[in-house]
Amino acid sequence: MCDLVRDRPGVHGERMIGGGDCGTSGAIVLLGAAASVRAHVECEYPRLQPAFATSFATHECRMADGLTLLPLW
């Protein structure tokens, strides 16, 4: 999957994050490009990996603001 998204417009990075059993990949994608990247993966991955054509999934997550430090009392 990393190879599929690496050069897509709006992708700022990709990485294998679970290379063991049932590996996982992740990508940092601009919000406006997410649908296009997802459609590309859902079209091309089954074609390139027919053995996994019915057993892969795509998921979209959103960034949070992150950590907030609270003052000590």
PDB file with one MODEL, atoms N, CA, C and O in Angstrom:
MODEL        1
ATOM      1  N   MET A   1       0.824  -1.190   0.000  1.00  0.00           N
ATOM      2  CA  MET A   1       0.000   0.000   0.000  1.00  0.00           C
ATOM      3  C   MET A   1       0.868   1.252   0.000  1.00  0.00           C
ATOM      4  O   MET A   1       0.502   2.263  -0.600  1.00  0.00           O
ATOM      5  N   CYS A   2       2.008   1.189   0.667  1.00  0.00           N
ATOM      6  CA  CYS A   2       2.884   2.364   0.693  1.00  0.00           C
ATOM      7  C   CYS A   2       3.273   2.779  -0.721  1.00  0.00           C
ATOM      8  O   CYS A   2       3.268   3.965  -1.051  1.00  0.00           O
ATOM      9  N   ASP A   3       3.605   1.807  -1.544  1.00  0.00           N
ATOM     10  CA  ASP A   3       3.970   2.120  -2.924  1.00  0.00           C
ATOM     11  C   ASP A   3       2.817   2.777  -3.681  1.00  0.00           C
ATOM     12  O   ASP A   3       3.045   3.616  -4.552  1.00  0.00           O
ATOM     13  N   LEU A   4       1.607   2.408  -3.359  1.00  0.00           N
ATOM     14  CA  LEU A   4       0.442   2.971  -4.050  1.00  0.00           C
ATOM     15  C   LEU A   4       0.210   4.438  -3.715  1.00  0.00           C
ATOM     16  O   LEU A   4      -0.244   5.198  -4.571  1.00  0.00           O
ATOM     17  N   VAL A   5       0.509   4.848  -2.500  1.00  0.00           N
ATOM     18  CA  VAL A   5       0.189   6.222  -2.093  1.00  0.00           C
ATOM     19  C   VAL A   5       1.383   7.164  -2.108  1.00  0.00           C
ATOM     20  O   VAL A   5       1.206   8.382  -2.075  1.00  0.00           O
ATOM     21  N   ARG A   6       2.567   6.635  -2.157  1.00  0.00           N
ATOM     22  CA  ARG A   6       3.795   7.427  -2.006  1.00  0.00           C
ATOM     23  C   ARG A   6       3.817   8.679  -2.881  1.00  0.00           C
ATOM     24  O   ARG A   6       4.182   9.750  -2.395  1.00  0.00           O
ATOM     25  N   ASP A   7       3.447   8.581  -4.127  1.00  0.00           N
ATOM     26  CA  ASP A   7       3.545   9.706  -5.062  1.00  0.00           C
ATOM     27  C   ASP A   7       2.202  10.351  -5.390  1.00  0.00           C
ATOM     28  O   ASP A   7       2.108  11.129  -6.340  1.00  0.00           O
ATOM     29  N   ARG A   8       1.190  10.047  -4.639  1.00  0.00           N
ATOM     30  CA  ARG A   8      -0.131  10.638  -4.895  1.00  0.00           C
ATOM     31  C   ARG A   8      -0.158  12.088  -4.421  1.00  0.00           C
ATOM     32  O   ARG A   8       0.450  12.416  -3.402  1.00  0.00           O
ATOM     33  N   PRO A   9      -0.861  12.962  -5.151  1.00  0.00           N
ATOM     34  CA  PRO A   9      -0.994  14.350  -4.705  1.00  0.00           C
ATOM     35  C   PRO A   9      -1.649  14.427  -3.332  1.00  0.00           C
ATOM     36  O   PRO A   9      -2.635  13.740  -3.067  1.00  0.00           O
ATOM     37  N   GLY A  10      -1.101  15.257  -2.471  1.00  0.00           N
ATOM     38  CA  GLY A  10      -1.651  15.448  -1.135  1.00  0.00           C
ATOM     39  C   GLY A  10      -1.088  14.530  -0.075  1.00  0.00           C
ATOM     40  O   GLY A  10      -1.413  14.687   1.102  1.00  0.00           O
ATOM     41  N   VAL A  11      -0.248  13.569  -0.455  1.00  0.00           N
ATOM     42  CA  VAL A  11       0.356  12.661   0.523  1.00  0.00           C
ATOM     43  C   VAL A  11       1.684  13.257   0.978  1.00  0.00           C
ATOM     44  O   VAL A  11       2.565  13.532   0.163  1.00  0.00           O
ATOM     45  N   HIS A  12       1.816  13.450   2.284  1.00  0.00           N
ATOM     46  CA  HIS A  12       3.036  14.030   2.838  1.00  0.00           C
ATOM     47  C   HIS A  12       3.974  12.987   3.425  1.00  0.00           C
ATOM     48  O   HIS A  12       5.102  13.311   3.794  1.00  0.00           O
ATOM     49  N   GLY A  13       3.534  11.767   3.514  1.00  0.00           N
ATOM     50  CA  GLY A  13       4.385  10.695   4.020  1.00  0.00           C
ATOM     51  C   GLY A  13       3.596   9.418   4.179  1.00  0.00           C
ATOM     52  O   GLY A  13       2.379   9.438   4.364  1.00  0.00           O
ATOM     53  N   GLU A  14       4.301   8.309   4.105  1.00  0.00           N
ATOM     54  CA  GLU A  14       3.685   6.999   4.291  1.00  0.00           C
ATOM     55  C   GLU A  14       4.700   6.088   4.939  1.00  0.00           C
ATOM     56  O   GLU A  14       5.904   6.335   4.869  1.00  0.00           O
ATOM     57  N   ARG A  15       4.213   5.032   5.571  1.00  0.00           N
ATOM     58  CA  ARG A  15       5.126   4.129   6.262  1.00  0.00           C
ATOM     59  C   ARG A  15       4.420   2.818   6.596  1.00  0.00           C
ATOM     60  O   ARG A  15       3.227   2.790   6.896  1.00  0.00           O
ATOM     61  N   MET A  16       5.188   1.741   6.536  1.00  0.00           N
ATOM     62  CA  MET A  16       4.698   0.469   7.072  1.00  0.00           C
ATOM     63  C   MET A  16       4.758   0.583   8.587  1.00  0.00           C
ATOM     64  O   MET A  16       5.800   0.938   9.136  1.00  0.00           O
ATOM     65  N   ILE A  17       3.671   0.292   9.263  1.00  0.00           N
ATOM     66  CA  ILE A  17       3.656   0.402  10.714  1.00  0.00           C
ATOM     67  C   ILE A  17       3.287  -0.918  11.390  1.00  0.00           C
ATOM     68  O   ILE A  17       3.116  -0.975  12.607  1.00  0.00           O
ATOM     69  N   GLY A  18       3.171  -1.947  10.608  1.00  0.00           N
ATOM     70  CA  GLY A  18       2.880  -3.261  11.161  1.00  0.00           C
ATOM     71  C   GLY A  18       3.304  -4.315  10.159  1.00  0.00           C
ATOM     72  O   GLY A  18       2.462  -4.895   9.474  1.00  0.00           O
ATOM     73  N   GLY A  19       4.585  -4.567  10.067  1.00  0.00           N
ATOM     74  CA  GLY A  19       5.101  -5.455   9.029  1.00  0.00           C
ATOM     75  C   GLY A  19       4.987  -6.933   9.343  1.00  0.00           C
ATOM     76  O   GLY A  19       5.378  -7.763   8.522  1.00  0.00           O
ATOM     77  N   GLY A  20       4.474  -7.279  10.483  1.00  0.00           N
ATOM     78  CA  GLY A  20       4.344  -8.691  10.843  1.00  0.00           C
ATOM     79  C   GLY A  20       3.077  -9.292  10.270  1.00  0.00           C
ATOM     80  O   GLY A  20       2.652  -8.933   9.172  1.00  0.00           O
ATOM     81  N   ASP A  21       2.492 -10.182  10.991  1.00  0.00           N
ATOM     82  CA  ASP A  21       1.259 -10.825  10.588  1.00  0.00           C
ATOM     83  C   ASP A  21       0.177  -9.761  10.375  1.00  0.00           C
ATOM     84  O   ASP A  21      -0.074  -8.945  11.262  1.00  0.00           O
ATOM     85  N   CYS A  22      -0.448  -9.770   9.228  1.00  0.00           N
ATOM     86  CA  CYS A  22      -1.488  -8.776   8.894  1.00  0.00           C
ATOM     87  C   CYS A  22      -0.940  -7.357   8.970  1.00  0.00           C
ATOM     88  O   CYS A  22      -1.482  -6.524   9.697  1.00  0.00           O
ATOM     89  N   GLY A  23       0.107  -7.076   8.245  1.00  0.00           N
ATOM     90  CA  GLY A  23       0.778  -5.782   8.259  1.00  0.00           C
ATOM     91  C   GLY A  23      -0.150  -4.609   8.022  1.00  0.00           C
ATOM     92  O   GLY A  23      -1.236  -4.762   7.463  1.00  0.00           O
ATOM     93  N   THR A  24       0.289  -3.438   8.453  1.00  0.00           N
ATOM     94  CA  THR A  24      -0.483  -2.218   8.368  1.00  0.00           C
ATOM     95  C   THR A  24       0.395  -1.126   7.789  1.00  0.00           C
ATOM     96  O   THR A  24       1.606  -1.111   8.009  1.00  0.00           O
ATOM     97  N   SER A  25      -0.207  -0.226   7.061  1.00  0.00           N
ATOM     98  CA  SER A  25       0.528   0.947   6.595  1.00  0.00           C
ATOM     99  C   SER A  25      -0.276   2.180   6.953  1.00  0.00           C
ATOM    100  O   SER A  25      -1.487   2.109   7.165  1.00  0.00           O
ATOM    101  N   GLY A  26       0.403   3.301   7.018  1.00  0.00           N
ATOM    102  CA  GLY A  26      -0.259   4.552   7.337  1.00  0.00           C
ATOM    103  C   GLY A  26       0.291   5.664   6.463  1.00  0.00           C
ATOM    104  O   GLY A  26       1.422   5.583   5.982  1.00  0.00           O
ATOM    105  N   ALA A  27      -0.495   6.688   6.260  1.00  0.00           N
ATOM    106  CA  ALA A  27      -0.058   7.823   5.459  1.00  0.00           C
ATOM    107  C   ALA A  27      -0.595   9.112   6.072  1.00  0.00           C
ATOM    108  O   ALA A  27      -1.681   9.135   6.652  1.00  0.00           O
ATOM    109  N   ILE A  28       0.177  10.174   5.935  1.00  0.00           N
ATOM    110  CA  ILE A  28      -0.279  11.507   6.322  1.00  0.00           C
ATOM    111  C   ILE A  28      -0.716  12.190   5.035  1.00  0.00           C
ATOM    112  O   ILE A  28       0.086  12.411   4.127  1.00  0.00           O
ATOM    113  N   VAL A  29      -2.013  12.522   4.973  1.00  0.00           N
ATOM    114  CA  VAL A  29      -2.629  13.008   3.741  1.00  0.00           C
ATOM    115  C   VAL A  29      -3.395  14.290   4.026  1.00  0.00           C
ATOM    116  O   VAL A  29      -4.078  14.401   5.044  1.00  0.00           O
ATOM    117  N   LEU A  30      -3.279  15.257   3.123  1.00  0.00           N
ATOM    118  CA  LEU A  30      -4.086  16.461   3.249  1.00  0.00           C
ATOM    119  C   LEU A  30      -5.562  16.092   3.214  1.00  0.00           C
ATOM    120  O   LEU A  30      -5.964  15.184   2.487  1.00  0.00           O
ATOM    121  N   LEU A  31      -6.363  16.796   3.998  1.00  0.00           N
ATOM    122  CA  LEU A  31      -7.792  16.493   4.094  1.00  0.00           C
ATOM    123  C   LEU A  31      -8.461  16.465   2.716  1.00  0.00           C
ATOM    124  O   LEU A  31      -9.267  15.576   2.444  1.00  0.00           O
ATOM    125  N   GLY A  32      -8.146  17.402   1.867  1.00  0.00           N
ATOM    126  CA  GLY A  32      -8.773  17.466   0.553  1.00  0.00           C
ATOM    127  C   GLY A  32      -8.367  16.352  -0.393  1.00  0.00           C
ATOM    128  O   GLY A  32      -9.015  16.153  -1.421  1.00  0.00           O
ATOM    129  N   ALA A  33      -7.309  15.623  -0.070  1.00  0.00           N
ATOM    130  CA  ALA A  33      -6.836  14.539  -0.930  1.00  0.00           C
ATOM    131  C   ALA A  33      -7.222  13.160  -0.413  1.00  0.00           C
ATOM    132  O   ALA A  33      -7.000  12.160  -1.097  1.00  0.00           O
ATOM    133  N   ALA A  34      -7.794  13.092   0.779  1.00  0.00           N
ATOM    134  CA  ALA A  34      -8.062  11.792   1.412  1.00  0.00           C
ATOM    135  C   ALA A  34      -8.970  10.905   0.568  1.00  0.00           C
ATOM    136  O   ALA A  34      -8.689   9.716   0.417  1.00  0.00           O
ATOM    137  N   ALA A  35     -10.036  11.445   0.021  1.00  0.00           N
ATOM    138  CA  ALA A  35     -10.976  10.629  -0.761  1.00  0.00           C
ATOM    139  C   ALA A  35     -10.308  10.080  -2.017  1.00  0.00           C
ATOM    140  O   ALA A  35     -10.526   8.928  -2.391  1.00  0.00           O
ATOM    141  N   SER A  36      -9.499  10.904  -2.661  1.00  0.00           N
ATOM    142  CA  SER A  36      -8.799  10.475  -3.875  1.00  0.00           C
ATOM    143  C   SER A  36      -7.786   9.375  -3.569  1.00  0.00           C
ATOM    144  O   SER A  36      -7.682   8.395  -4.307  1.00  0.00           O
ATOM    145  N   VAL A  37      -7.049   9.541  -2.488  1.00  0.00           N
ATOM    146  CA  VAL A  37      -6.057   8.531  -2.102  1.00  0.00           C
ATOM    147  C   VAL A  37      -6.754   7.225  -1.743  1.00  0.00           C
ATOM    148  O   VAL A  37      -6.314   6.153  -2.159  1.00  0.00           O
ATOM    149  N   ARG A  38      -7.821   7.305  -0.987  1.00  0.00           N
ATOM    150  CA  ARG A  38      -8.573   6.102  -0.616  1.00  0.00           C
ATOM    151  C   ARG A  38      -9.116   5.390  -1.856  1.00  0.00           C
ATOM    152  O   ARG A  38      -9.004   4.169  -1.964  1.00  0.00           O
ATOM    153  N   ALA A  39      -9.694   6.129  -2.779  1.00  0.00           N
ATOM    154  CA  ALA A  39     -10.234   5.533  -4.009  1.00  0.00           C
ATOM    155  C   ALA A  39      -9.135   4.851  -4.810  1.00  0.00           C
ATOM    156  O   ALA A  39      -9.346   3.775  -5.369  1.00  0.00           O
ATOM    157  N   HIS A  40      -7.969   5.472  -4.865  1.00  0.00           N
ATOM    158  CA  HIS A  40      -6.841   4.885  -5.599  1.00  0.00           C
ATOM    159  C   HIS A  40      -6.423   3.552  -4.975  1.00  0.00           C
ATOM    160  O   HIS A  40      -6.218   2.568  -5.685  1.00  0.00           O
ATOM    161  N   VAL A  41      -6.298   3.523  -3.649  1.00  0.00           N
ATOM    162  CA  VAL A  41      -5.915   2.285  -2.965  1.00  0.00           C
ATOM    163  C   VAL A  41      -6.983   1.213  -3.167  1.00  0.00           C
ATOM    164  O   VAL A  41      -6.656   0.064  -3.463  1.00  0.00           O
ATOM    165  N   GLU A  42      -8.244   1.575  -3.010  1.00  0.00           N
ATOM    166  CA  GLU A  42      -9.320   0.583  -3.133  1.00  0.00           C
ATOM    167  C   GLU A  42      -9.458   0.046  -4.552  1.00  0.00           C
ATOM    168  O   GLU A  42      -9.988  -1.047  -4.747  1.00  0.00           O
ATOM    169  N   CYS A  43      -8.998   0.783  -5.526  1.00  0.00           N
ATOM    170  CA  CYS A  43      -9.020   0.313  -6.910  1.00  0.00           C
ATOM    171  C   CYS A  43      -7.777  -0.514  -7.248  1.00  0.00           C
ATOM    172  O   CYS A  43      -7.881  -1.587  -7.842  1.00  0.00           O
ATOM    173  N   GLU A  44      -6.612  -0.011  -6.869  1.00  0.00           N
ATOM    174  CA  GLU A  44      -5.357  -0.617  -7.301  1.00  0.00           C
ATOM    175  C   GLU A  44      -4.870  -1.781  -6.440  1.00  0.00           C
ATOM    176  O   GLU A  44      -4.288  -2.728  -6.969  1.00  0.00           O
ATOM    177  N   TYR A  45      -5.093  -1.732  -5.143  1.00  0.00           N
ATOM    178  CA  TYR A  45      -4.574  -2.791  -4.282  1.00  0.00           C
ATOM    179  C   TYR A  45      -5.135  -4.172  -4.653  1.00  0.00           C
ATOM    180  O   TYR A  45      -4.360  -5.121  -4.766  1.00  0.00           O
ATOM    181  N   PRO A  46      -6.440  -4.316  -4.846  1.00  0.00           N
ATOM    182  CA  PRO A  46      -6.946  -5.643  -5.244  1.00  0.00           C
ATOM    183  C   PRO A  46      -6.386  -6.117  -6.591  1.00  0.00           C
ATOM    184  O   PRO A  46      -6.188  -7.313  -6.803  1.00  0.00           O
ATOM    185  N   ARG A  47      -6.141  -5.188  -7.473  1.00  0.00           N
ATOM    186  CA  ARG A  47      -5.582  -5.542  -8.783  1.00  0.00           C
ATOM    187  C   ARG A  47      -4.140  -6.032  -8.640  1.00  0.00           C
ATOM    188  O   ARG A  47      -3.740  -6.995  -9.295  1.00  0.00           O
ATOM    189  N   LEU A  48      -3.361  -5.367  -7.784  1.00  0.00           N
ATOM    190  CA  LEU A  48      -1.956  -5.726  -7.613  1.00  0.00           C
ATOM    191  C   LEU A  48      -1.742  -6.875  -6.636  1.00  0.00           C
ATOM    192  O   LEU A  48      -0.733  -7.576  -6.715  1.00  0.00           O
ATOM    193  N   GLN A  49      -2.681  -7.074  -5.717  1.00  0.00           N
ATOM    194  CA  GLN A  49      -2.580  -8.131  -4.704  1.00  0.00           C
ATOM    195  C   GLN A  49      -3.873  -8.954  -4.684  1.00  0.00           C
ATOM    196  O   GLN A  49      -4.612  -8.902  -3.701  1.00  0.00           O
ATOM    197  N   PRO A  50      -4.156  -9.699  -5.732  1.00  0.00           N
ATOM    198  CA  PRO A  50      -5.440 -10.418  -5.806  1.00  0.00           C
ATOM    199  C   PRO A  50      -5.667 -11.395  -4.659  1.00  0.00           C
ATOM    200  O   PRO A  50      -6.816 -11.674  -4.315  1.00  0.00           O
ATOM    201  N   ALA A  51      -4.608 -11.919  -4.060  1.00  0.00           N
ATOM    202  CA  ALA A  51      -4.781 -12.852  -2.941  1.00  0.00           C
ATOM    203  C   ALA A  51      -5.412 -12.164  -1.724  1.00  0.00           C
ATOM    204  O   ALA A  51      -5.999 -12.827  -0.870  1.00  0.00           O
ATOM    205  N   PHE A  52      -5.289 -10.834  -1.649  1.00  0.00           N
ATOM    206  CA  PHE A  52      -5.828 -10.088  -0.515  1.00  0.00           C
ATOM    207  C   PHE A  52      -6.975  -9.164  -0.929  1.00  0.00           C
ATOM    208  O   PHE A  52      -7.363  -8.273  -0.174  1.00  0.00           O
ATOM    209  N   ALA A  53      -7.506  -9.377  -2.109  1.00  0.00           N
ATOM    210  CA  ALA A  53      -8.523  -8.479  -2.667  1.00  0.00           C
ATOM    211  C   ALA A  53      -9.771  -8.347  -1.807  1.00  0.00           C
ATOM    212  O   ALA A  53     -10.442  -7.316  -1.846  1.00  0.00           O
ATOM    213  N   THR A  54     -10.087  -9.367  -1.040  1.00  0.00           N
ATOM    214  CA  THR A  54     -11.306  -9.305  -0.218  1.00  0.00           C
ATOM    215  C   THR A  54     -11.001  -9.201   1.279  1.00  0.00           C
ATOM    216  O   THR A  54     -11.911  -9.259   2.106  1.00  0.00           O
ATOM    217  N   SER A  55      -9.722  -9.049   1.624  1.00  0.00           N
ATOM    218  CA  SER A  55      -9.389  -9.054   3.045  1.00  0.00           C
ATOM    219  C   SER A  55      -8.612  -7.820   3.507  1.00  0.00           C
ATOM    220  O   SER A  55      -7.972  -7.859   4.558  1.00  0.00           O
ATOM    221  N   PHE A  56      -8.656  -6.743   2.753  1.00  0.00           N
ATOM    222  CA  PHE A  56      -7.981  -5.529   3.191  1.00  0.00           C
ATOM    223  C   PHE A  56      -9.034  -4.462   3.509  1.00  0.00           C
ATOM    224  O   PHE A  56     -10.188  -4.566   3.091  1.00  0.00           O
ATOM    225  N   ALA A  57      -8.624  -3.459   4.239  1.00  0.00           N
ATOM    226  CA  ALA A  57      -9.544  -2.383   4.604  1.00  0.00           C
ATOM    227  C   ALA A  57      -8.789  -1.059   4.609  1.00  0.00           C
ATOM    228  O   ALA A  57      -7.577  -1.023   4.821  1.00  0.00           O
ATOM    229  N   THR A  58      -9.513   0.013   4.376  1.00  0.00           N
ATOM    230  CA  THR A  58      -8.938   1.348   4.513  1.00  0.00           C
ATOM    231  C   THR A  58      -9.723   2.083   5.598  1.00  0.00           C
ATOM    232  O   THR A  58     -10.934   1.908   5.736  1.00  0.00           O
ATOM    233  N   HIS A  59      -9.020   2.897   6.352  1.00  0.00           N
ATOM    234  CA  HIS A  59      -9.629   3.652   7.442  1.00  0.00           C
ATOM    235  C   HIS A  59      -9.091   5.077   7.415  1.00  0.00           C
ATOM    236  O   HIS A  59      -7.931   5.303   7.072  1.00  0.00           O
ATOM    237  N   GLU A  60      -9.919   6.012   7.768  1.00  0.00           N
ATOM    238  CA  GLU A  60      -9.501   7.410   7.823  1.00  0.00           C
ATOM    239  C   GLU A  60      -9.550   7.895   9.268  1.00  0.00           C
ATOM    240  O   GLU A  60     -10.557   7.735   9.958  1.00  0.00           O
ATOM    241  N   CYS A  61      -8.461   8.481   9.706  1.00  0.00           N
ATOM    242  CA  CYS A  61      -8.371   9.050  11.048  1.00  0.00           C
ATOM    243  C   CYS A  61      -8.081  10.538  10.911  1.00  0.00           C
ATOM    244  O   CYS A  61      -7.507  10.972   9.912  1.00  0.00           O
ATOM    245  N   ARG A  62      -8.464  11.296  11.879  1.00  0.00           N
ATOM    246  CA  ARG A  62      -8.211  12.740  11.876  1.00  0.00           C
ATOM    247  C   ARG A  62      -7.213  13.079  12.977  1.00  0.00           C
ATOM    248  O   ARG A  62      -7.183  12.437  14.027  1.00  0.00           O
ATOM    249  N   MET A  63      -6.405  14.087  12.721  1.00  0.00           N
ATOM    250  CA  MET A  63      -5.435  14.563  13.710  1.00  0.00           C
ATOM    251  C   MET A  63      -6.161  15.300  14.828  1.00  0.00           C
ATOM    252  O   MET A  63      -7.174  15.962  14.598  1.00  0.00           O
ATOM    253  N   ALA A  64      -5.642  15.180  16.011  1.00  0.00           N
ATOM    254  CA  ALA A  64      -6.159  15.926  17.153  1.00  0.00           C
ATOM    255  C   ALA A  64      -5.197  17.075  17.448  1.00  0.00           C
ATOM    256  O   ALA A  64      -4.084  17.113  16.924  1.00  0.00           O
ATOM    257  N   ASP A  65      -5.632  18.003  18.286  1.00  0.00           N
ATOM    258  CA  ASP A  65      -4.778  19.126  18.632  1.00  0.00           C
ATOM    259  C   ASP A  65      -3.548  18.692  19.418  1.00  0.00           C
ATOM    260  O   ASP A  65      -2.564  19.428  19.487  1.00  0.00           O
ATOM    261  N   GLY A  66      -3.595  17.539  19.993  1.00  0.00           N
ATOM    262  CA  GLY A  66      -2.437  17.049  20.725  1.00  0.00           C
ATOM    263  C   GLY A  66      -2.542  17.288  22.216  1.00  0.00           C
ATOM    264  O   GLY A  66      -3.635  17.398  22.772  1.00  0.00           O
ATOM    265  N   LEU A  67      -1.409  17.365  22.838  1.00  0.00           N
ATOM    266  CA  LEU A  67      -1.295  17.447  24.280  1.00  0.00           C
ATOM    267  C   LEU A  67      -1.466  18.880  24.767  1.00  0.00           C
ATOM    268  O   LEU A  67      -0.965  19.815  24.143  1.00  0.00           O
ATOM    269  N   THR A  68      -2.161  19.050  25.862  1.00  0.00           N
ATOM    270  CA  THR A  68      -2.294  20.353  26.506  1.00  0.00           C
ATOM    271  C   THR A  68      -1.715  20.258  27.905  1.00  0.00           C
ATOM    272  O   THR A  68      -2.103  19.390  28.687  1.00  0.00           O
ATOM    273  N   LEU A  69      -0.793  21.144  28.220  1.00  0.00           N
ATOM    274  CA  LEU A  69      -0.209  21.174  29.564  1.00  0.00           C
ATOM    275  C   LEU A  69      -1.056  22.072  30.445  1.00  0.00           C
ATOM    276  O   LEU A  69      -1.341  23.214  30.086  1.00  0.00           O
ATOM    277  N   LEU A  70      -1.457  21.558  31.597  1.00  0.00           N
ATOM    278  CA  LEU A  70      -2.242  22.316  32.546  1.00  0.00           C
ATOM    279  C   LEU A  70      -1.325  22.848  33.648  1.00  0.00           C
ATOM    280  O   LEU A  70      -0.389  22.160  34.057  1.00  0.00           O
ATOM    281  N   PRO A  71      -1.581  24.053  34.125  1.00  0.00           N
ATOM    282  CA  PRO A  71      -0.721  24.583  35.189  1.00  0.00           C
ATOM    283  C   PRO A  71      -0.926  23.787  36.486  1.00  0.00           C
ATOM    284  O   PRO A  71      -2.009  23.266  36.752  1.00  0.00           O
ATOM    285  N   LEU A  72       0.132  23.713  37.270  1.00  0.00           N
ATOM    286  CA  LEU A  72       0.027  23.071  38.577  1.00  0.00           C
ATOM    287  C   LEU A  72      -0.748  23.991  39.515  1.00  0.00           C
ATOM    288  O   LEU A  72      -0.708  25.211  39.356  1.00  0.00           O
ATOM    289  N   TRP A  73      -1.429  23.439  40.458  1.00  0.00           N
ATOM    290  CA  TRP A  73      -2.238  24.243  41.386  1.00  0.00           C
ATOM    291  C   TRP A  73      -1.373  25.090  42.235  1.00  0.00           C
ATOM    292  O   TRP A  73      -1.875  25.835  43.077  1.00  0.00           O
TER     293      TRP A  73
ENDMDL
END
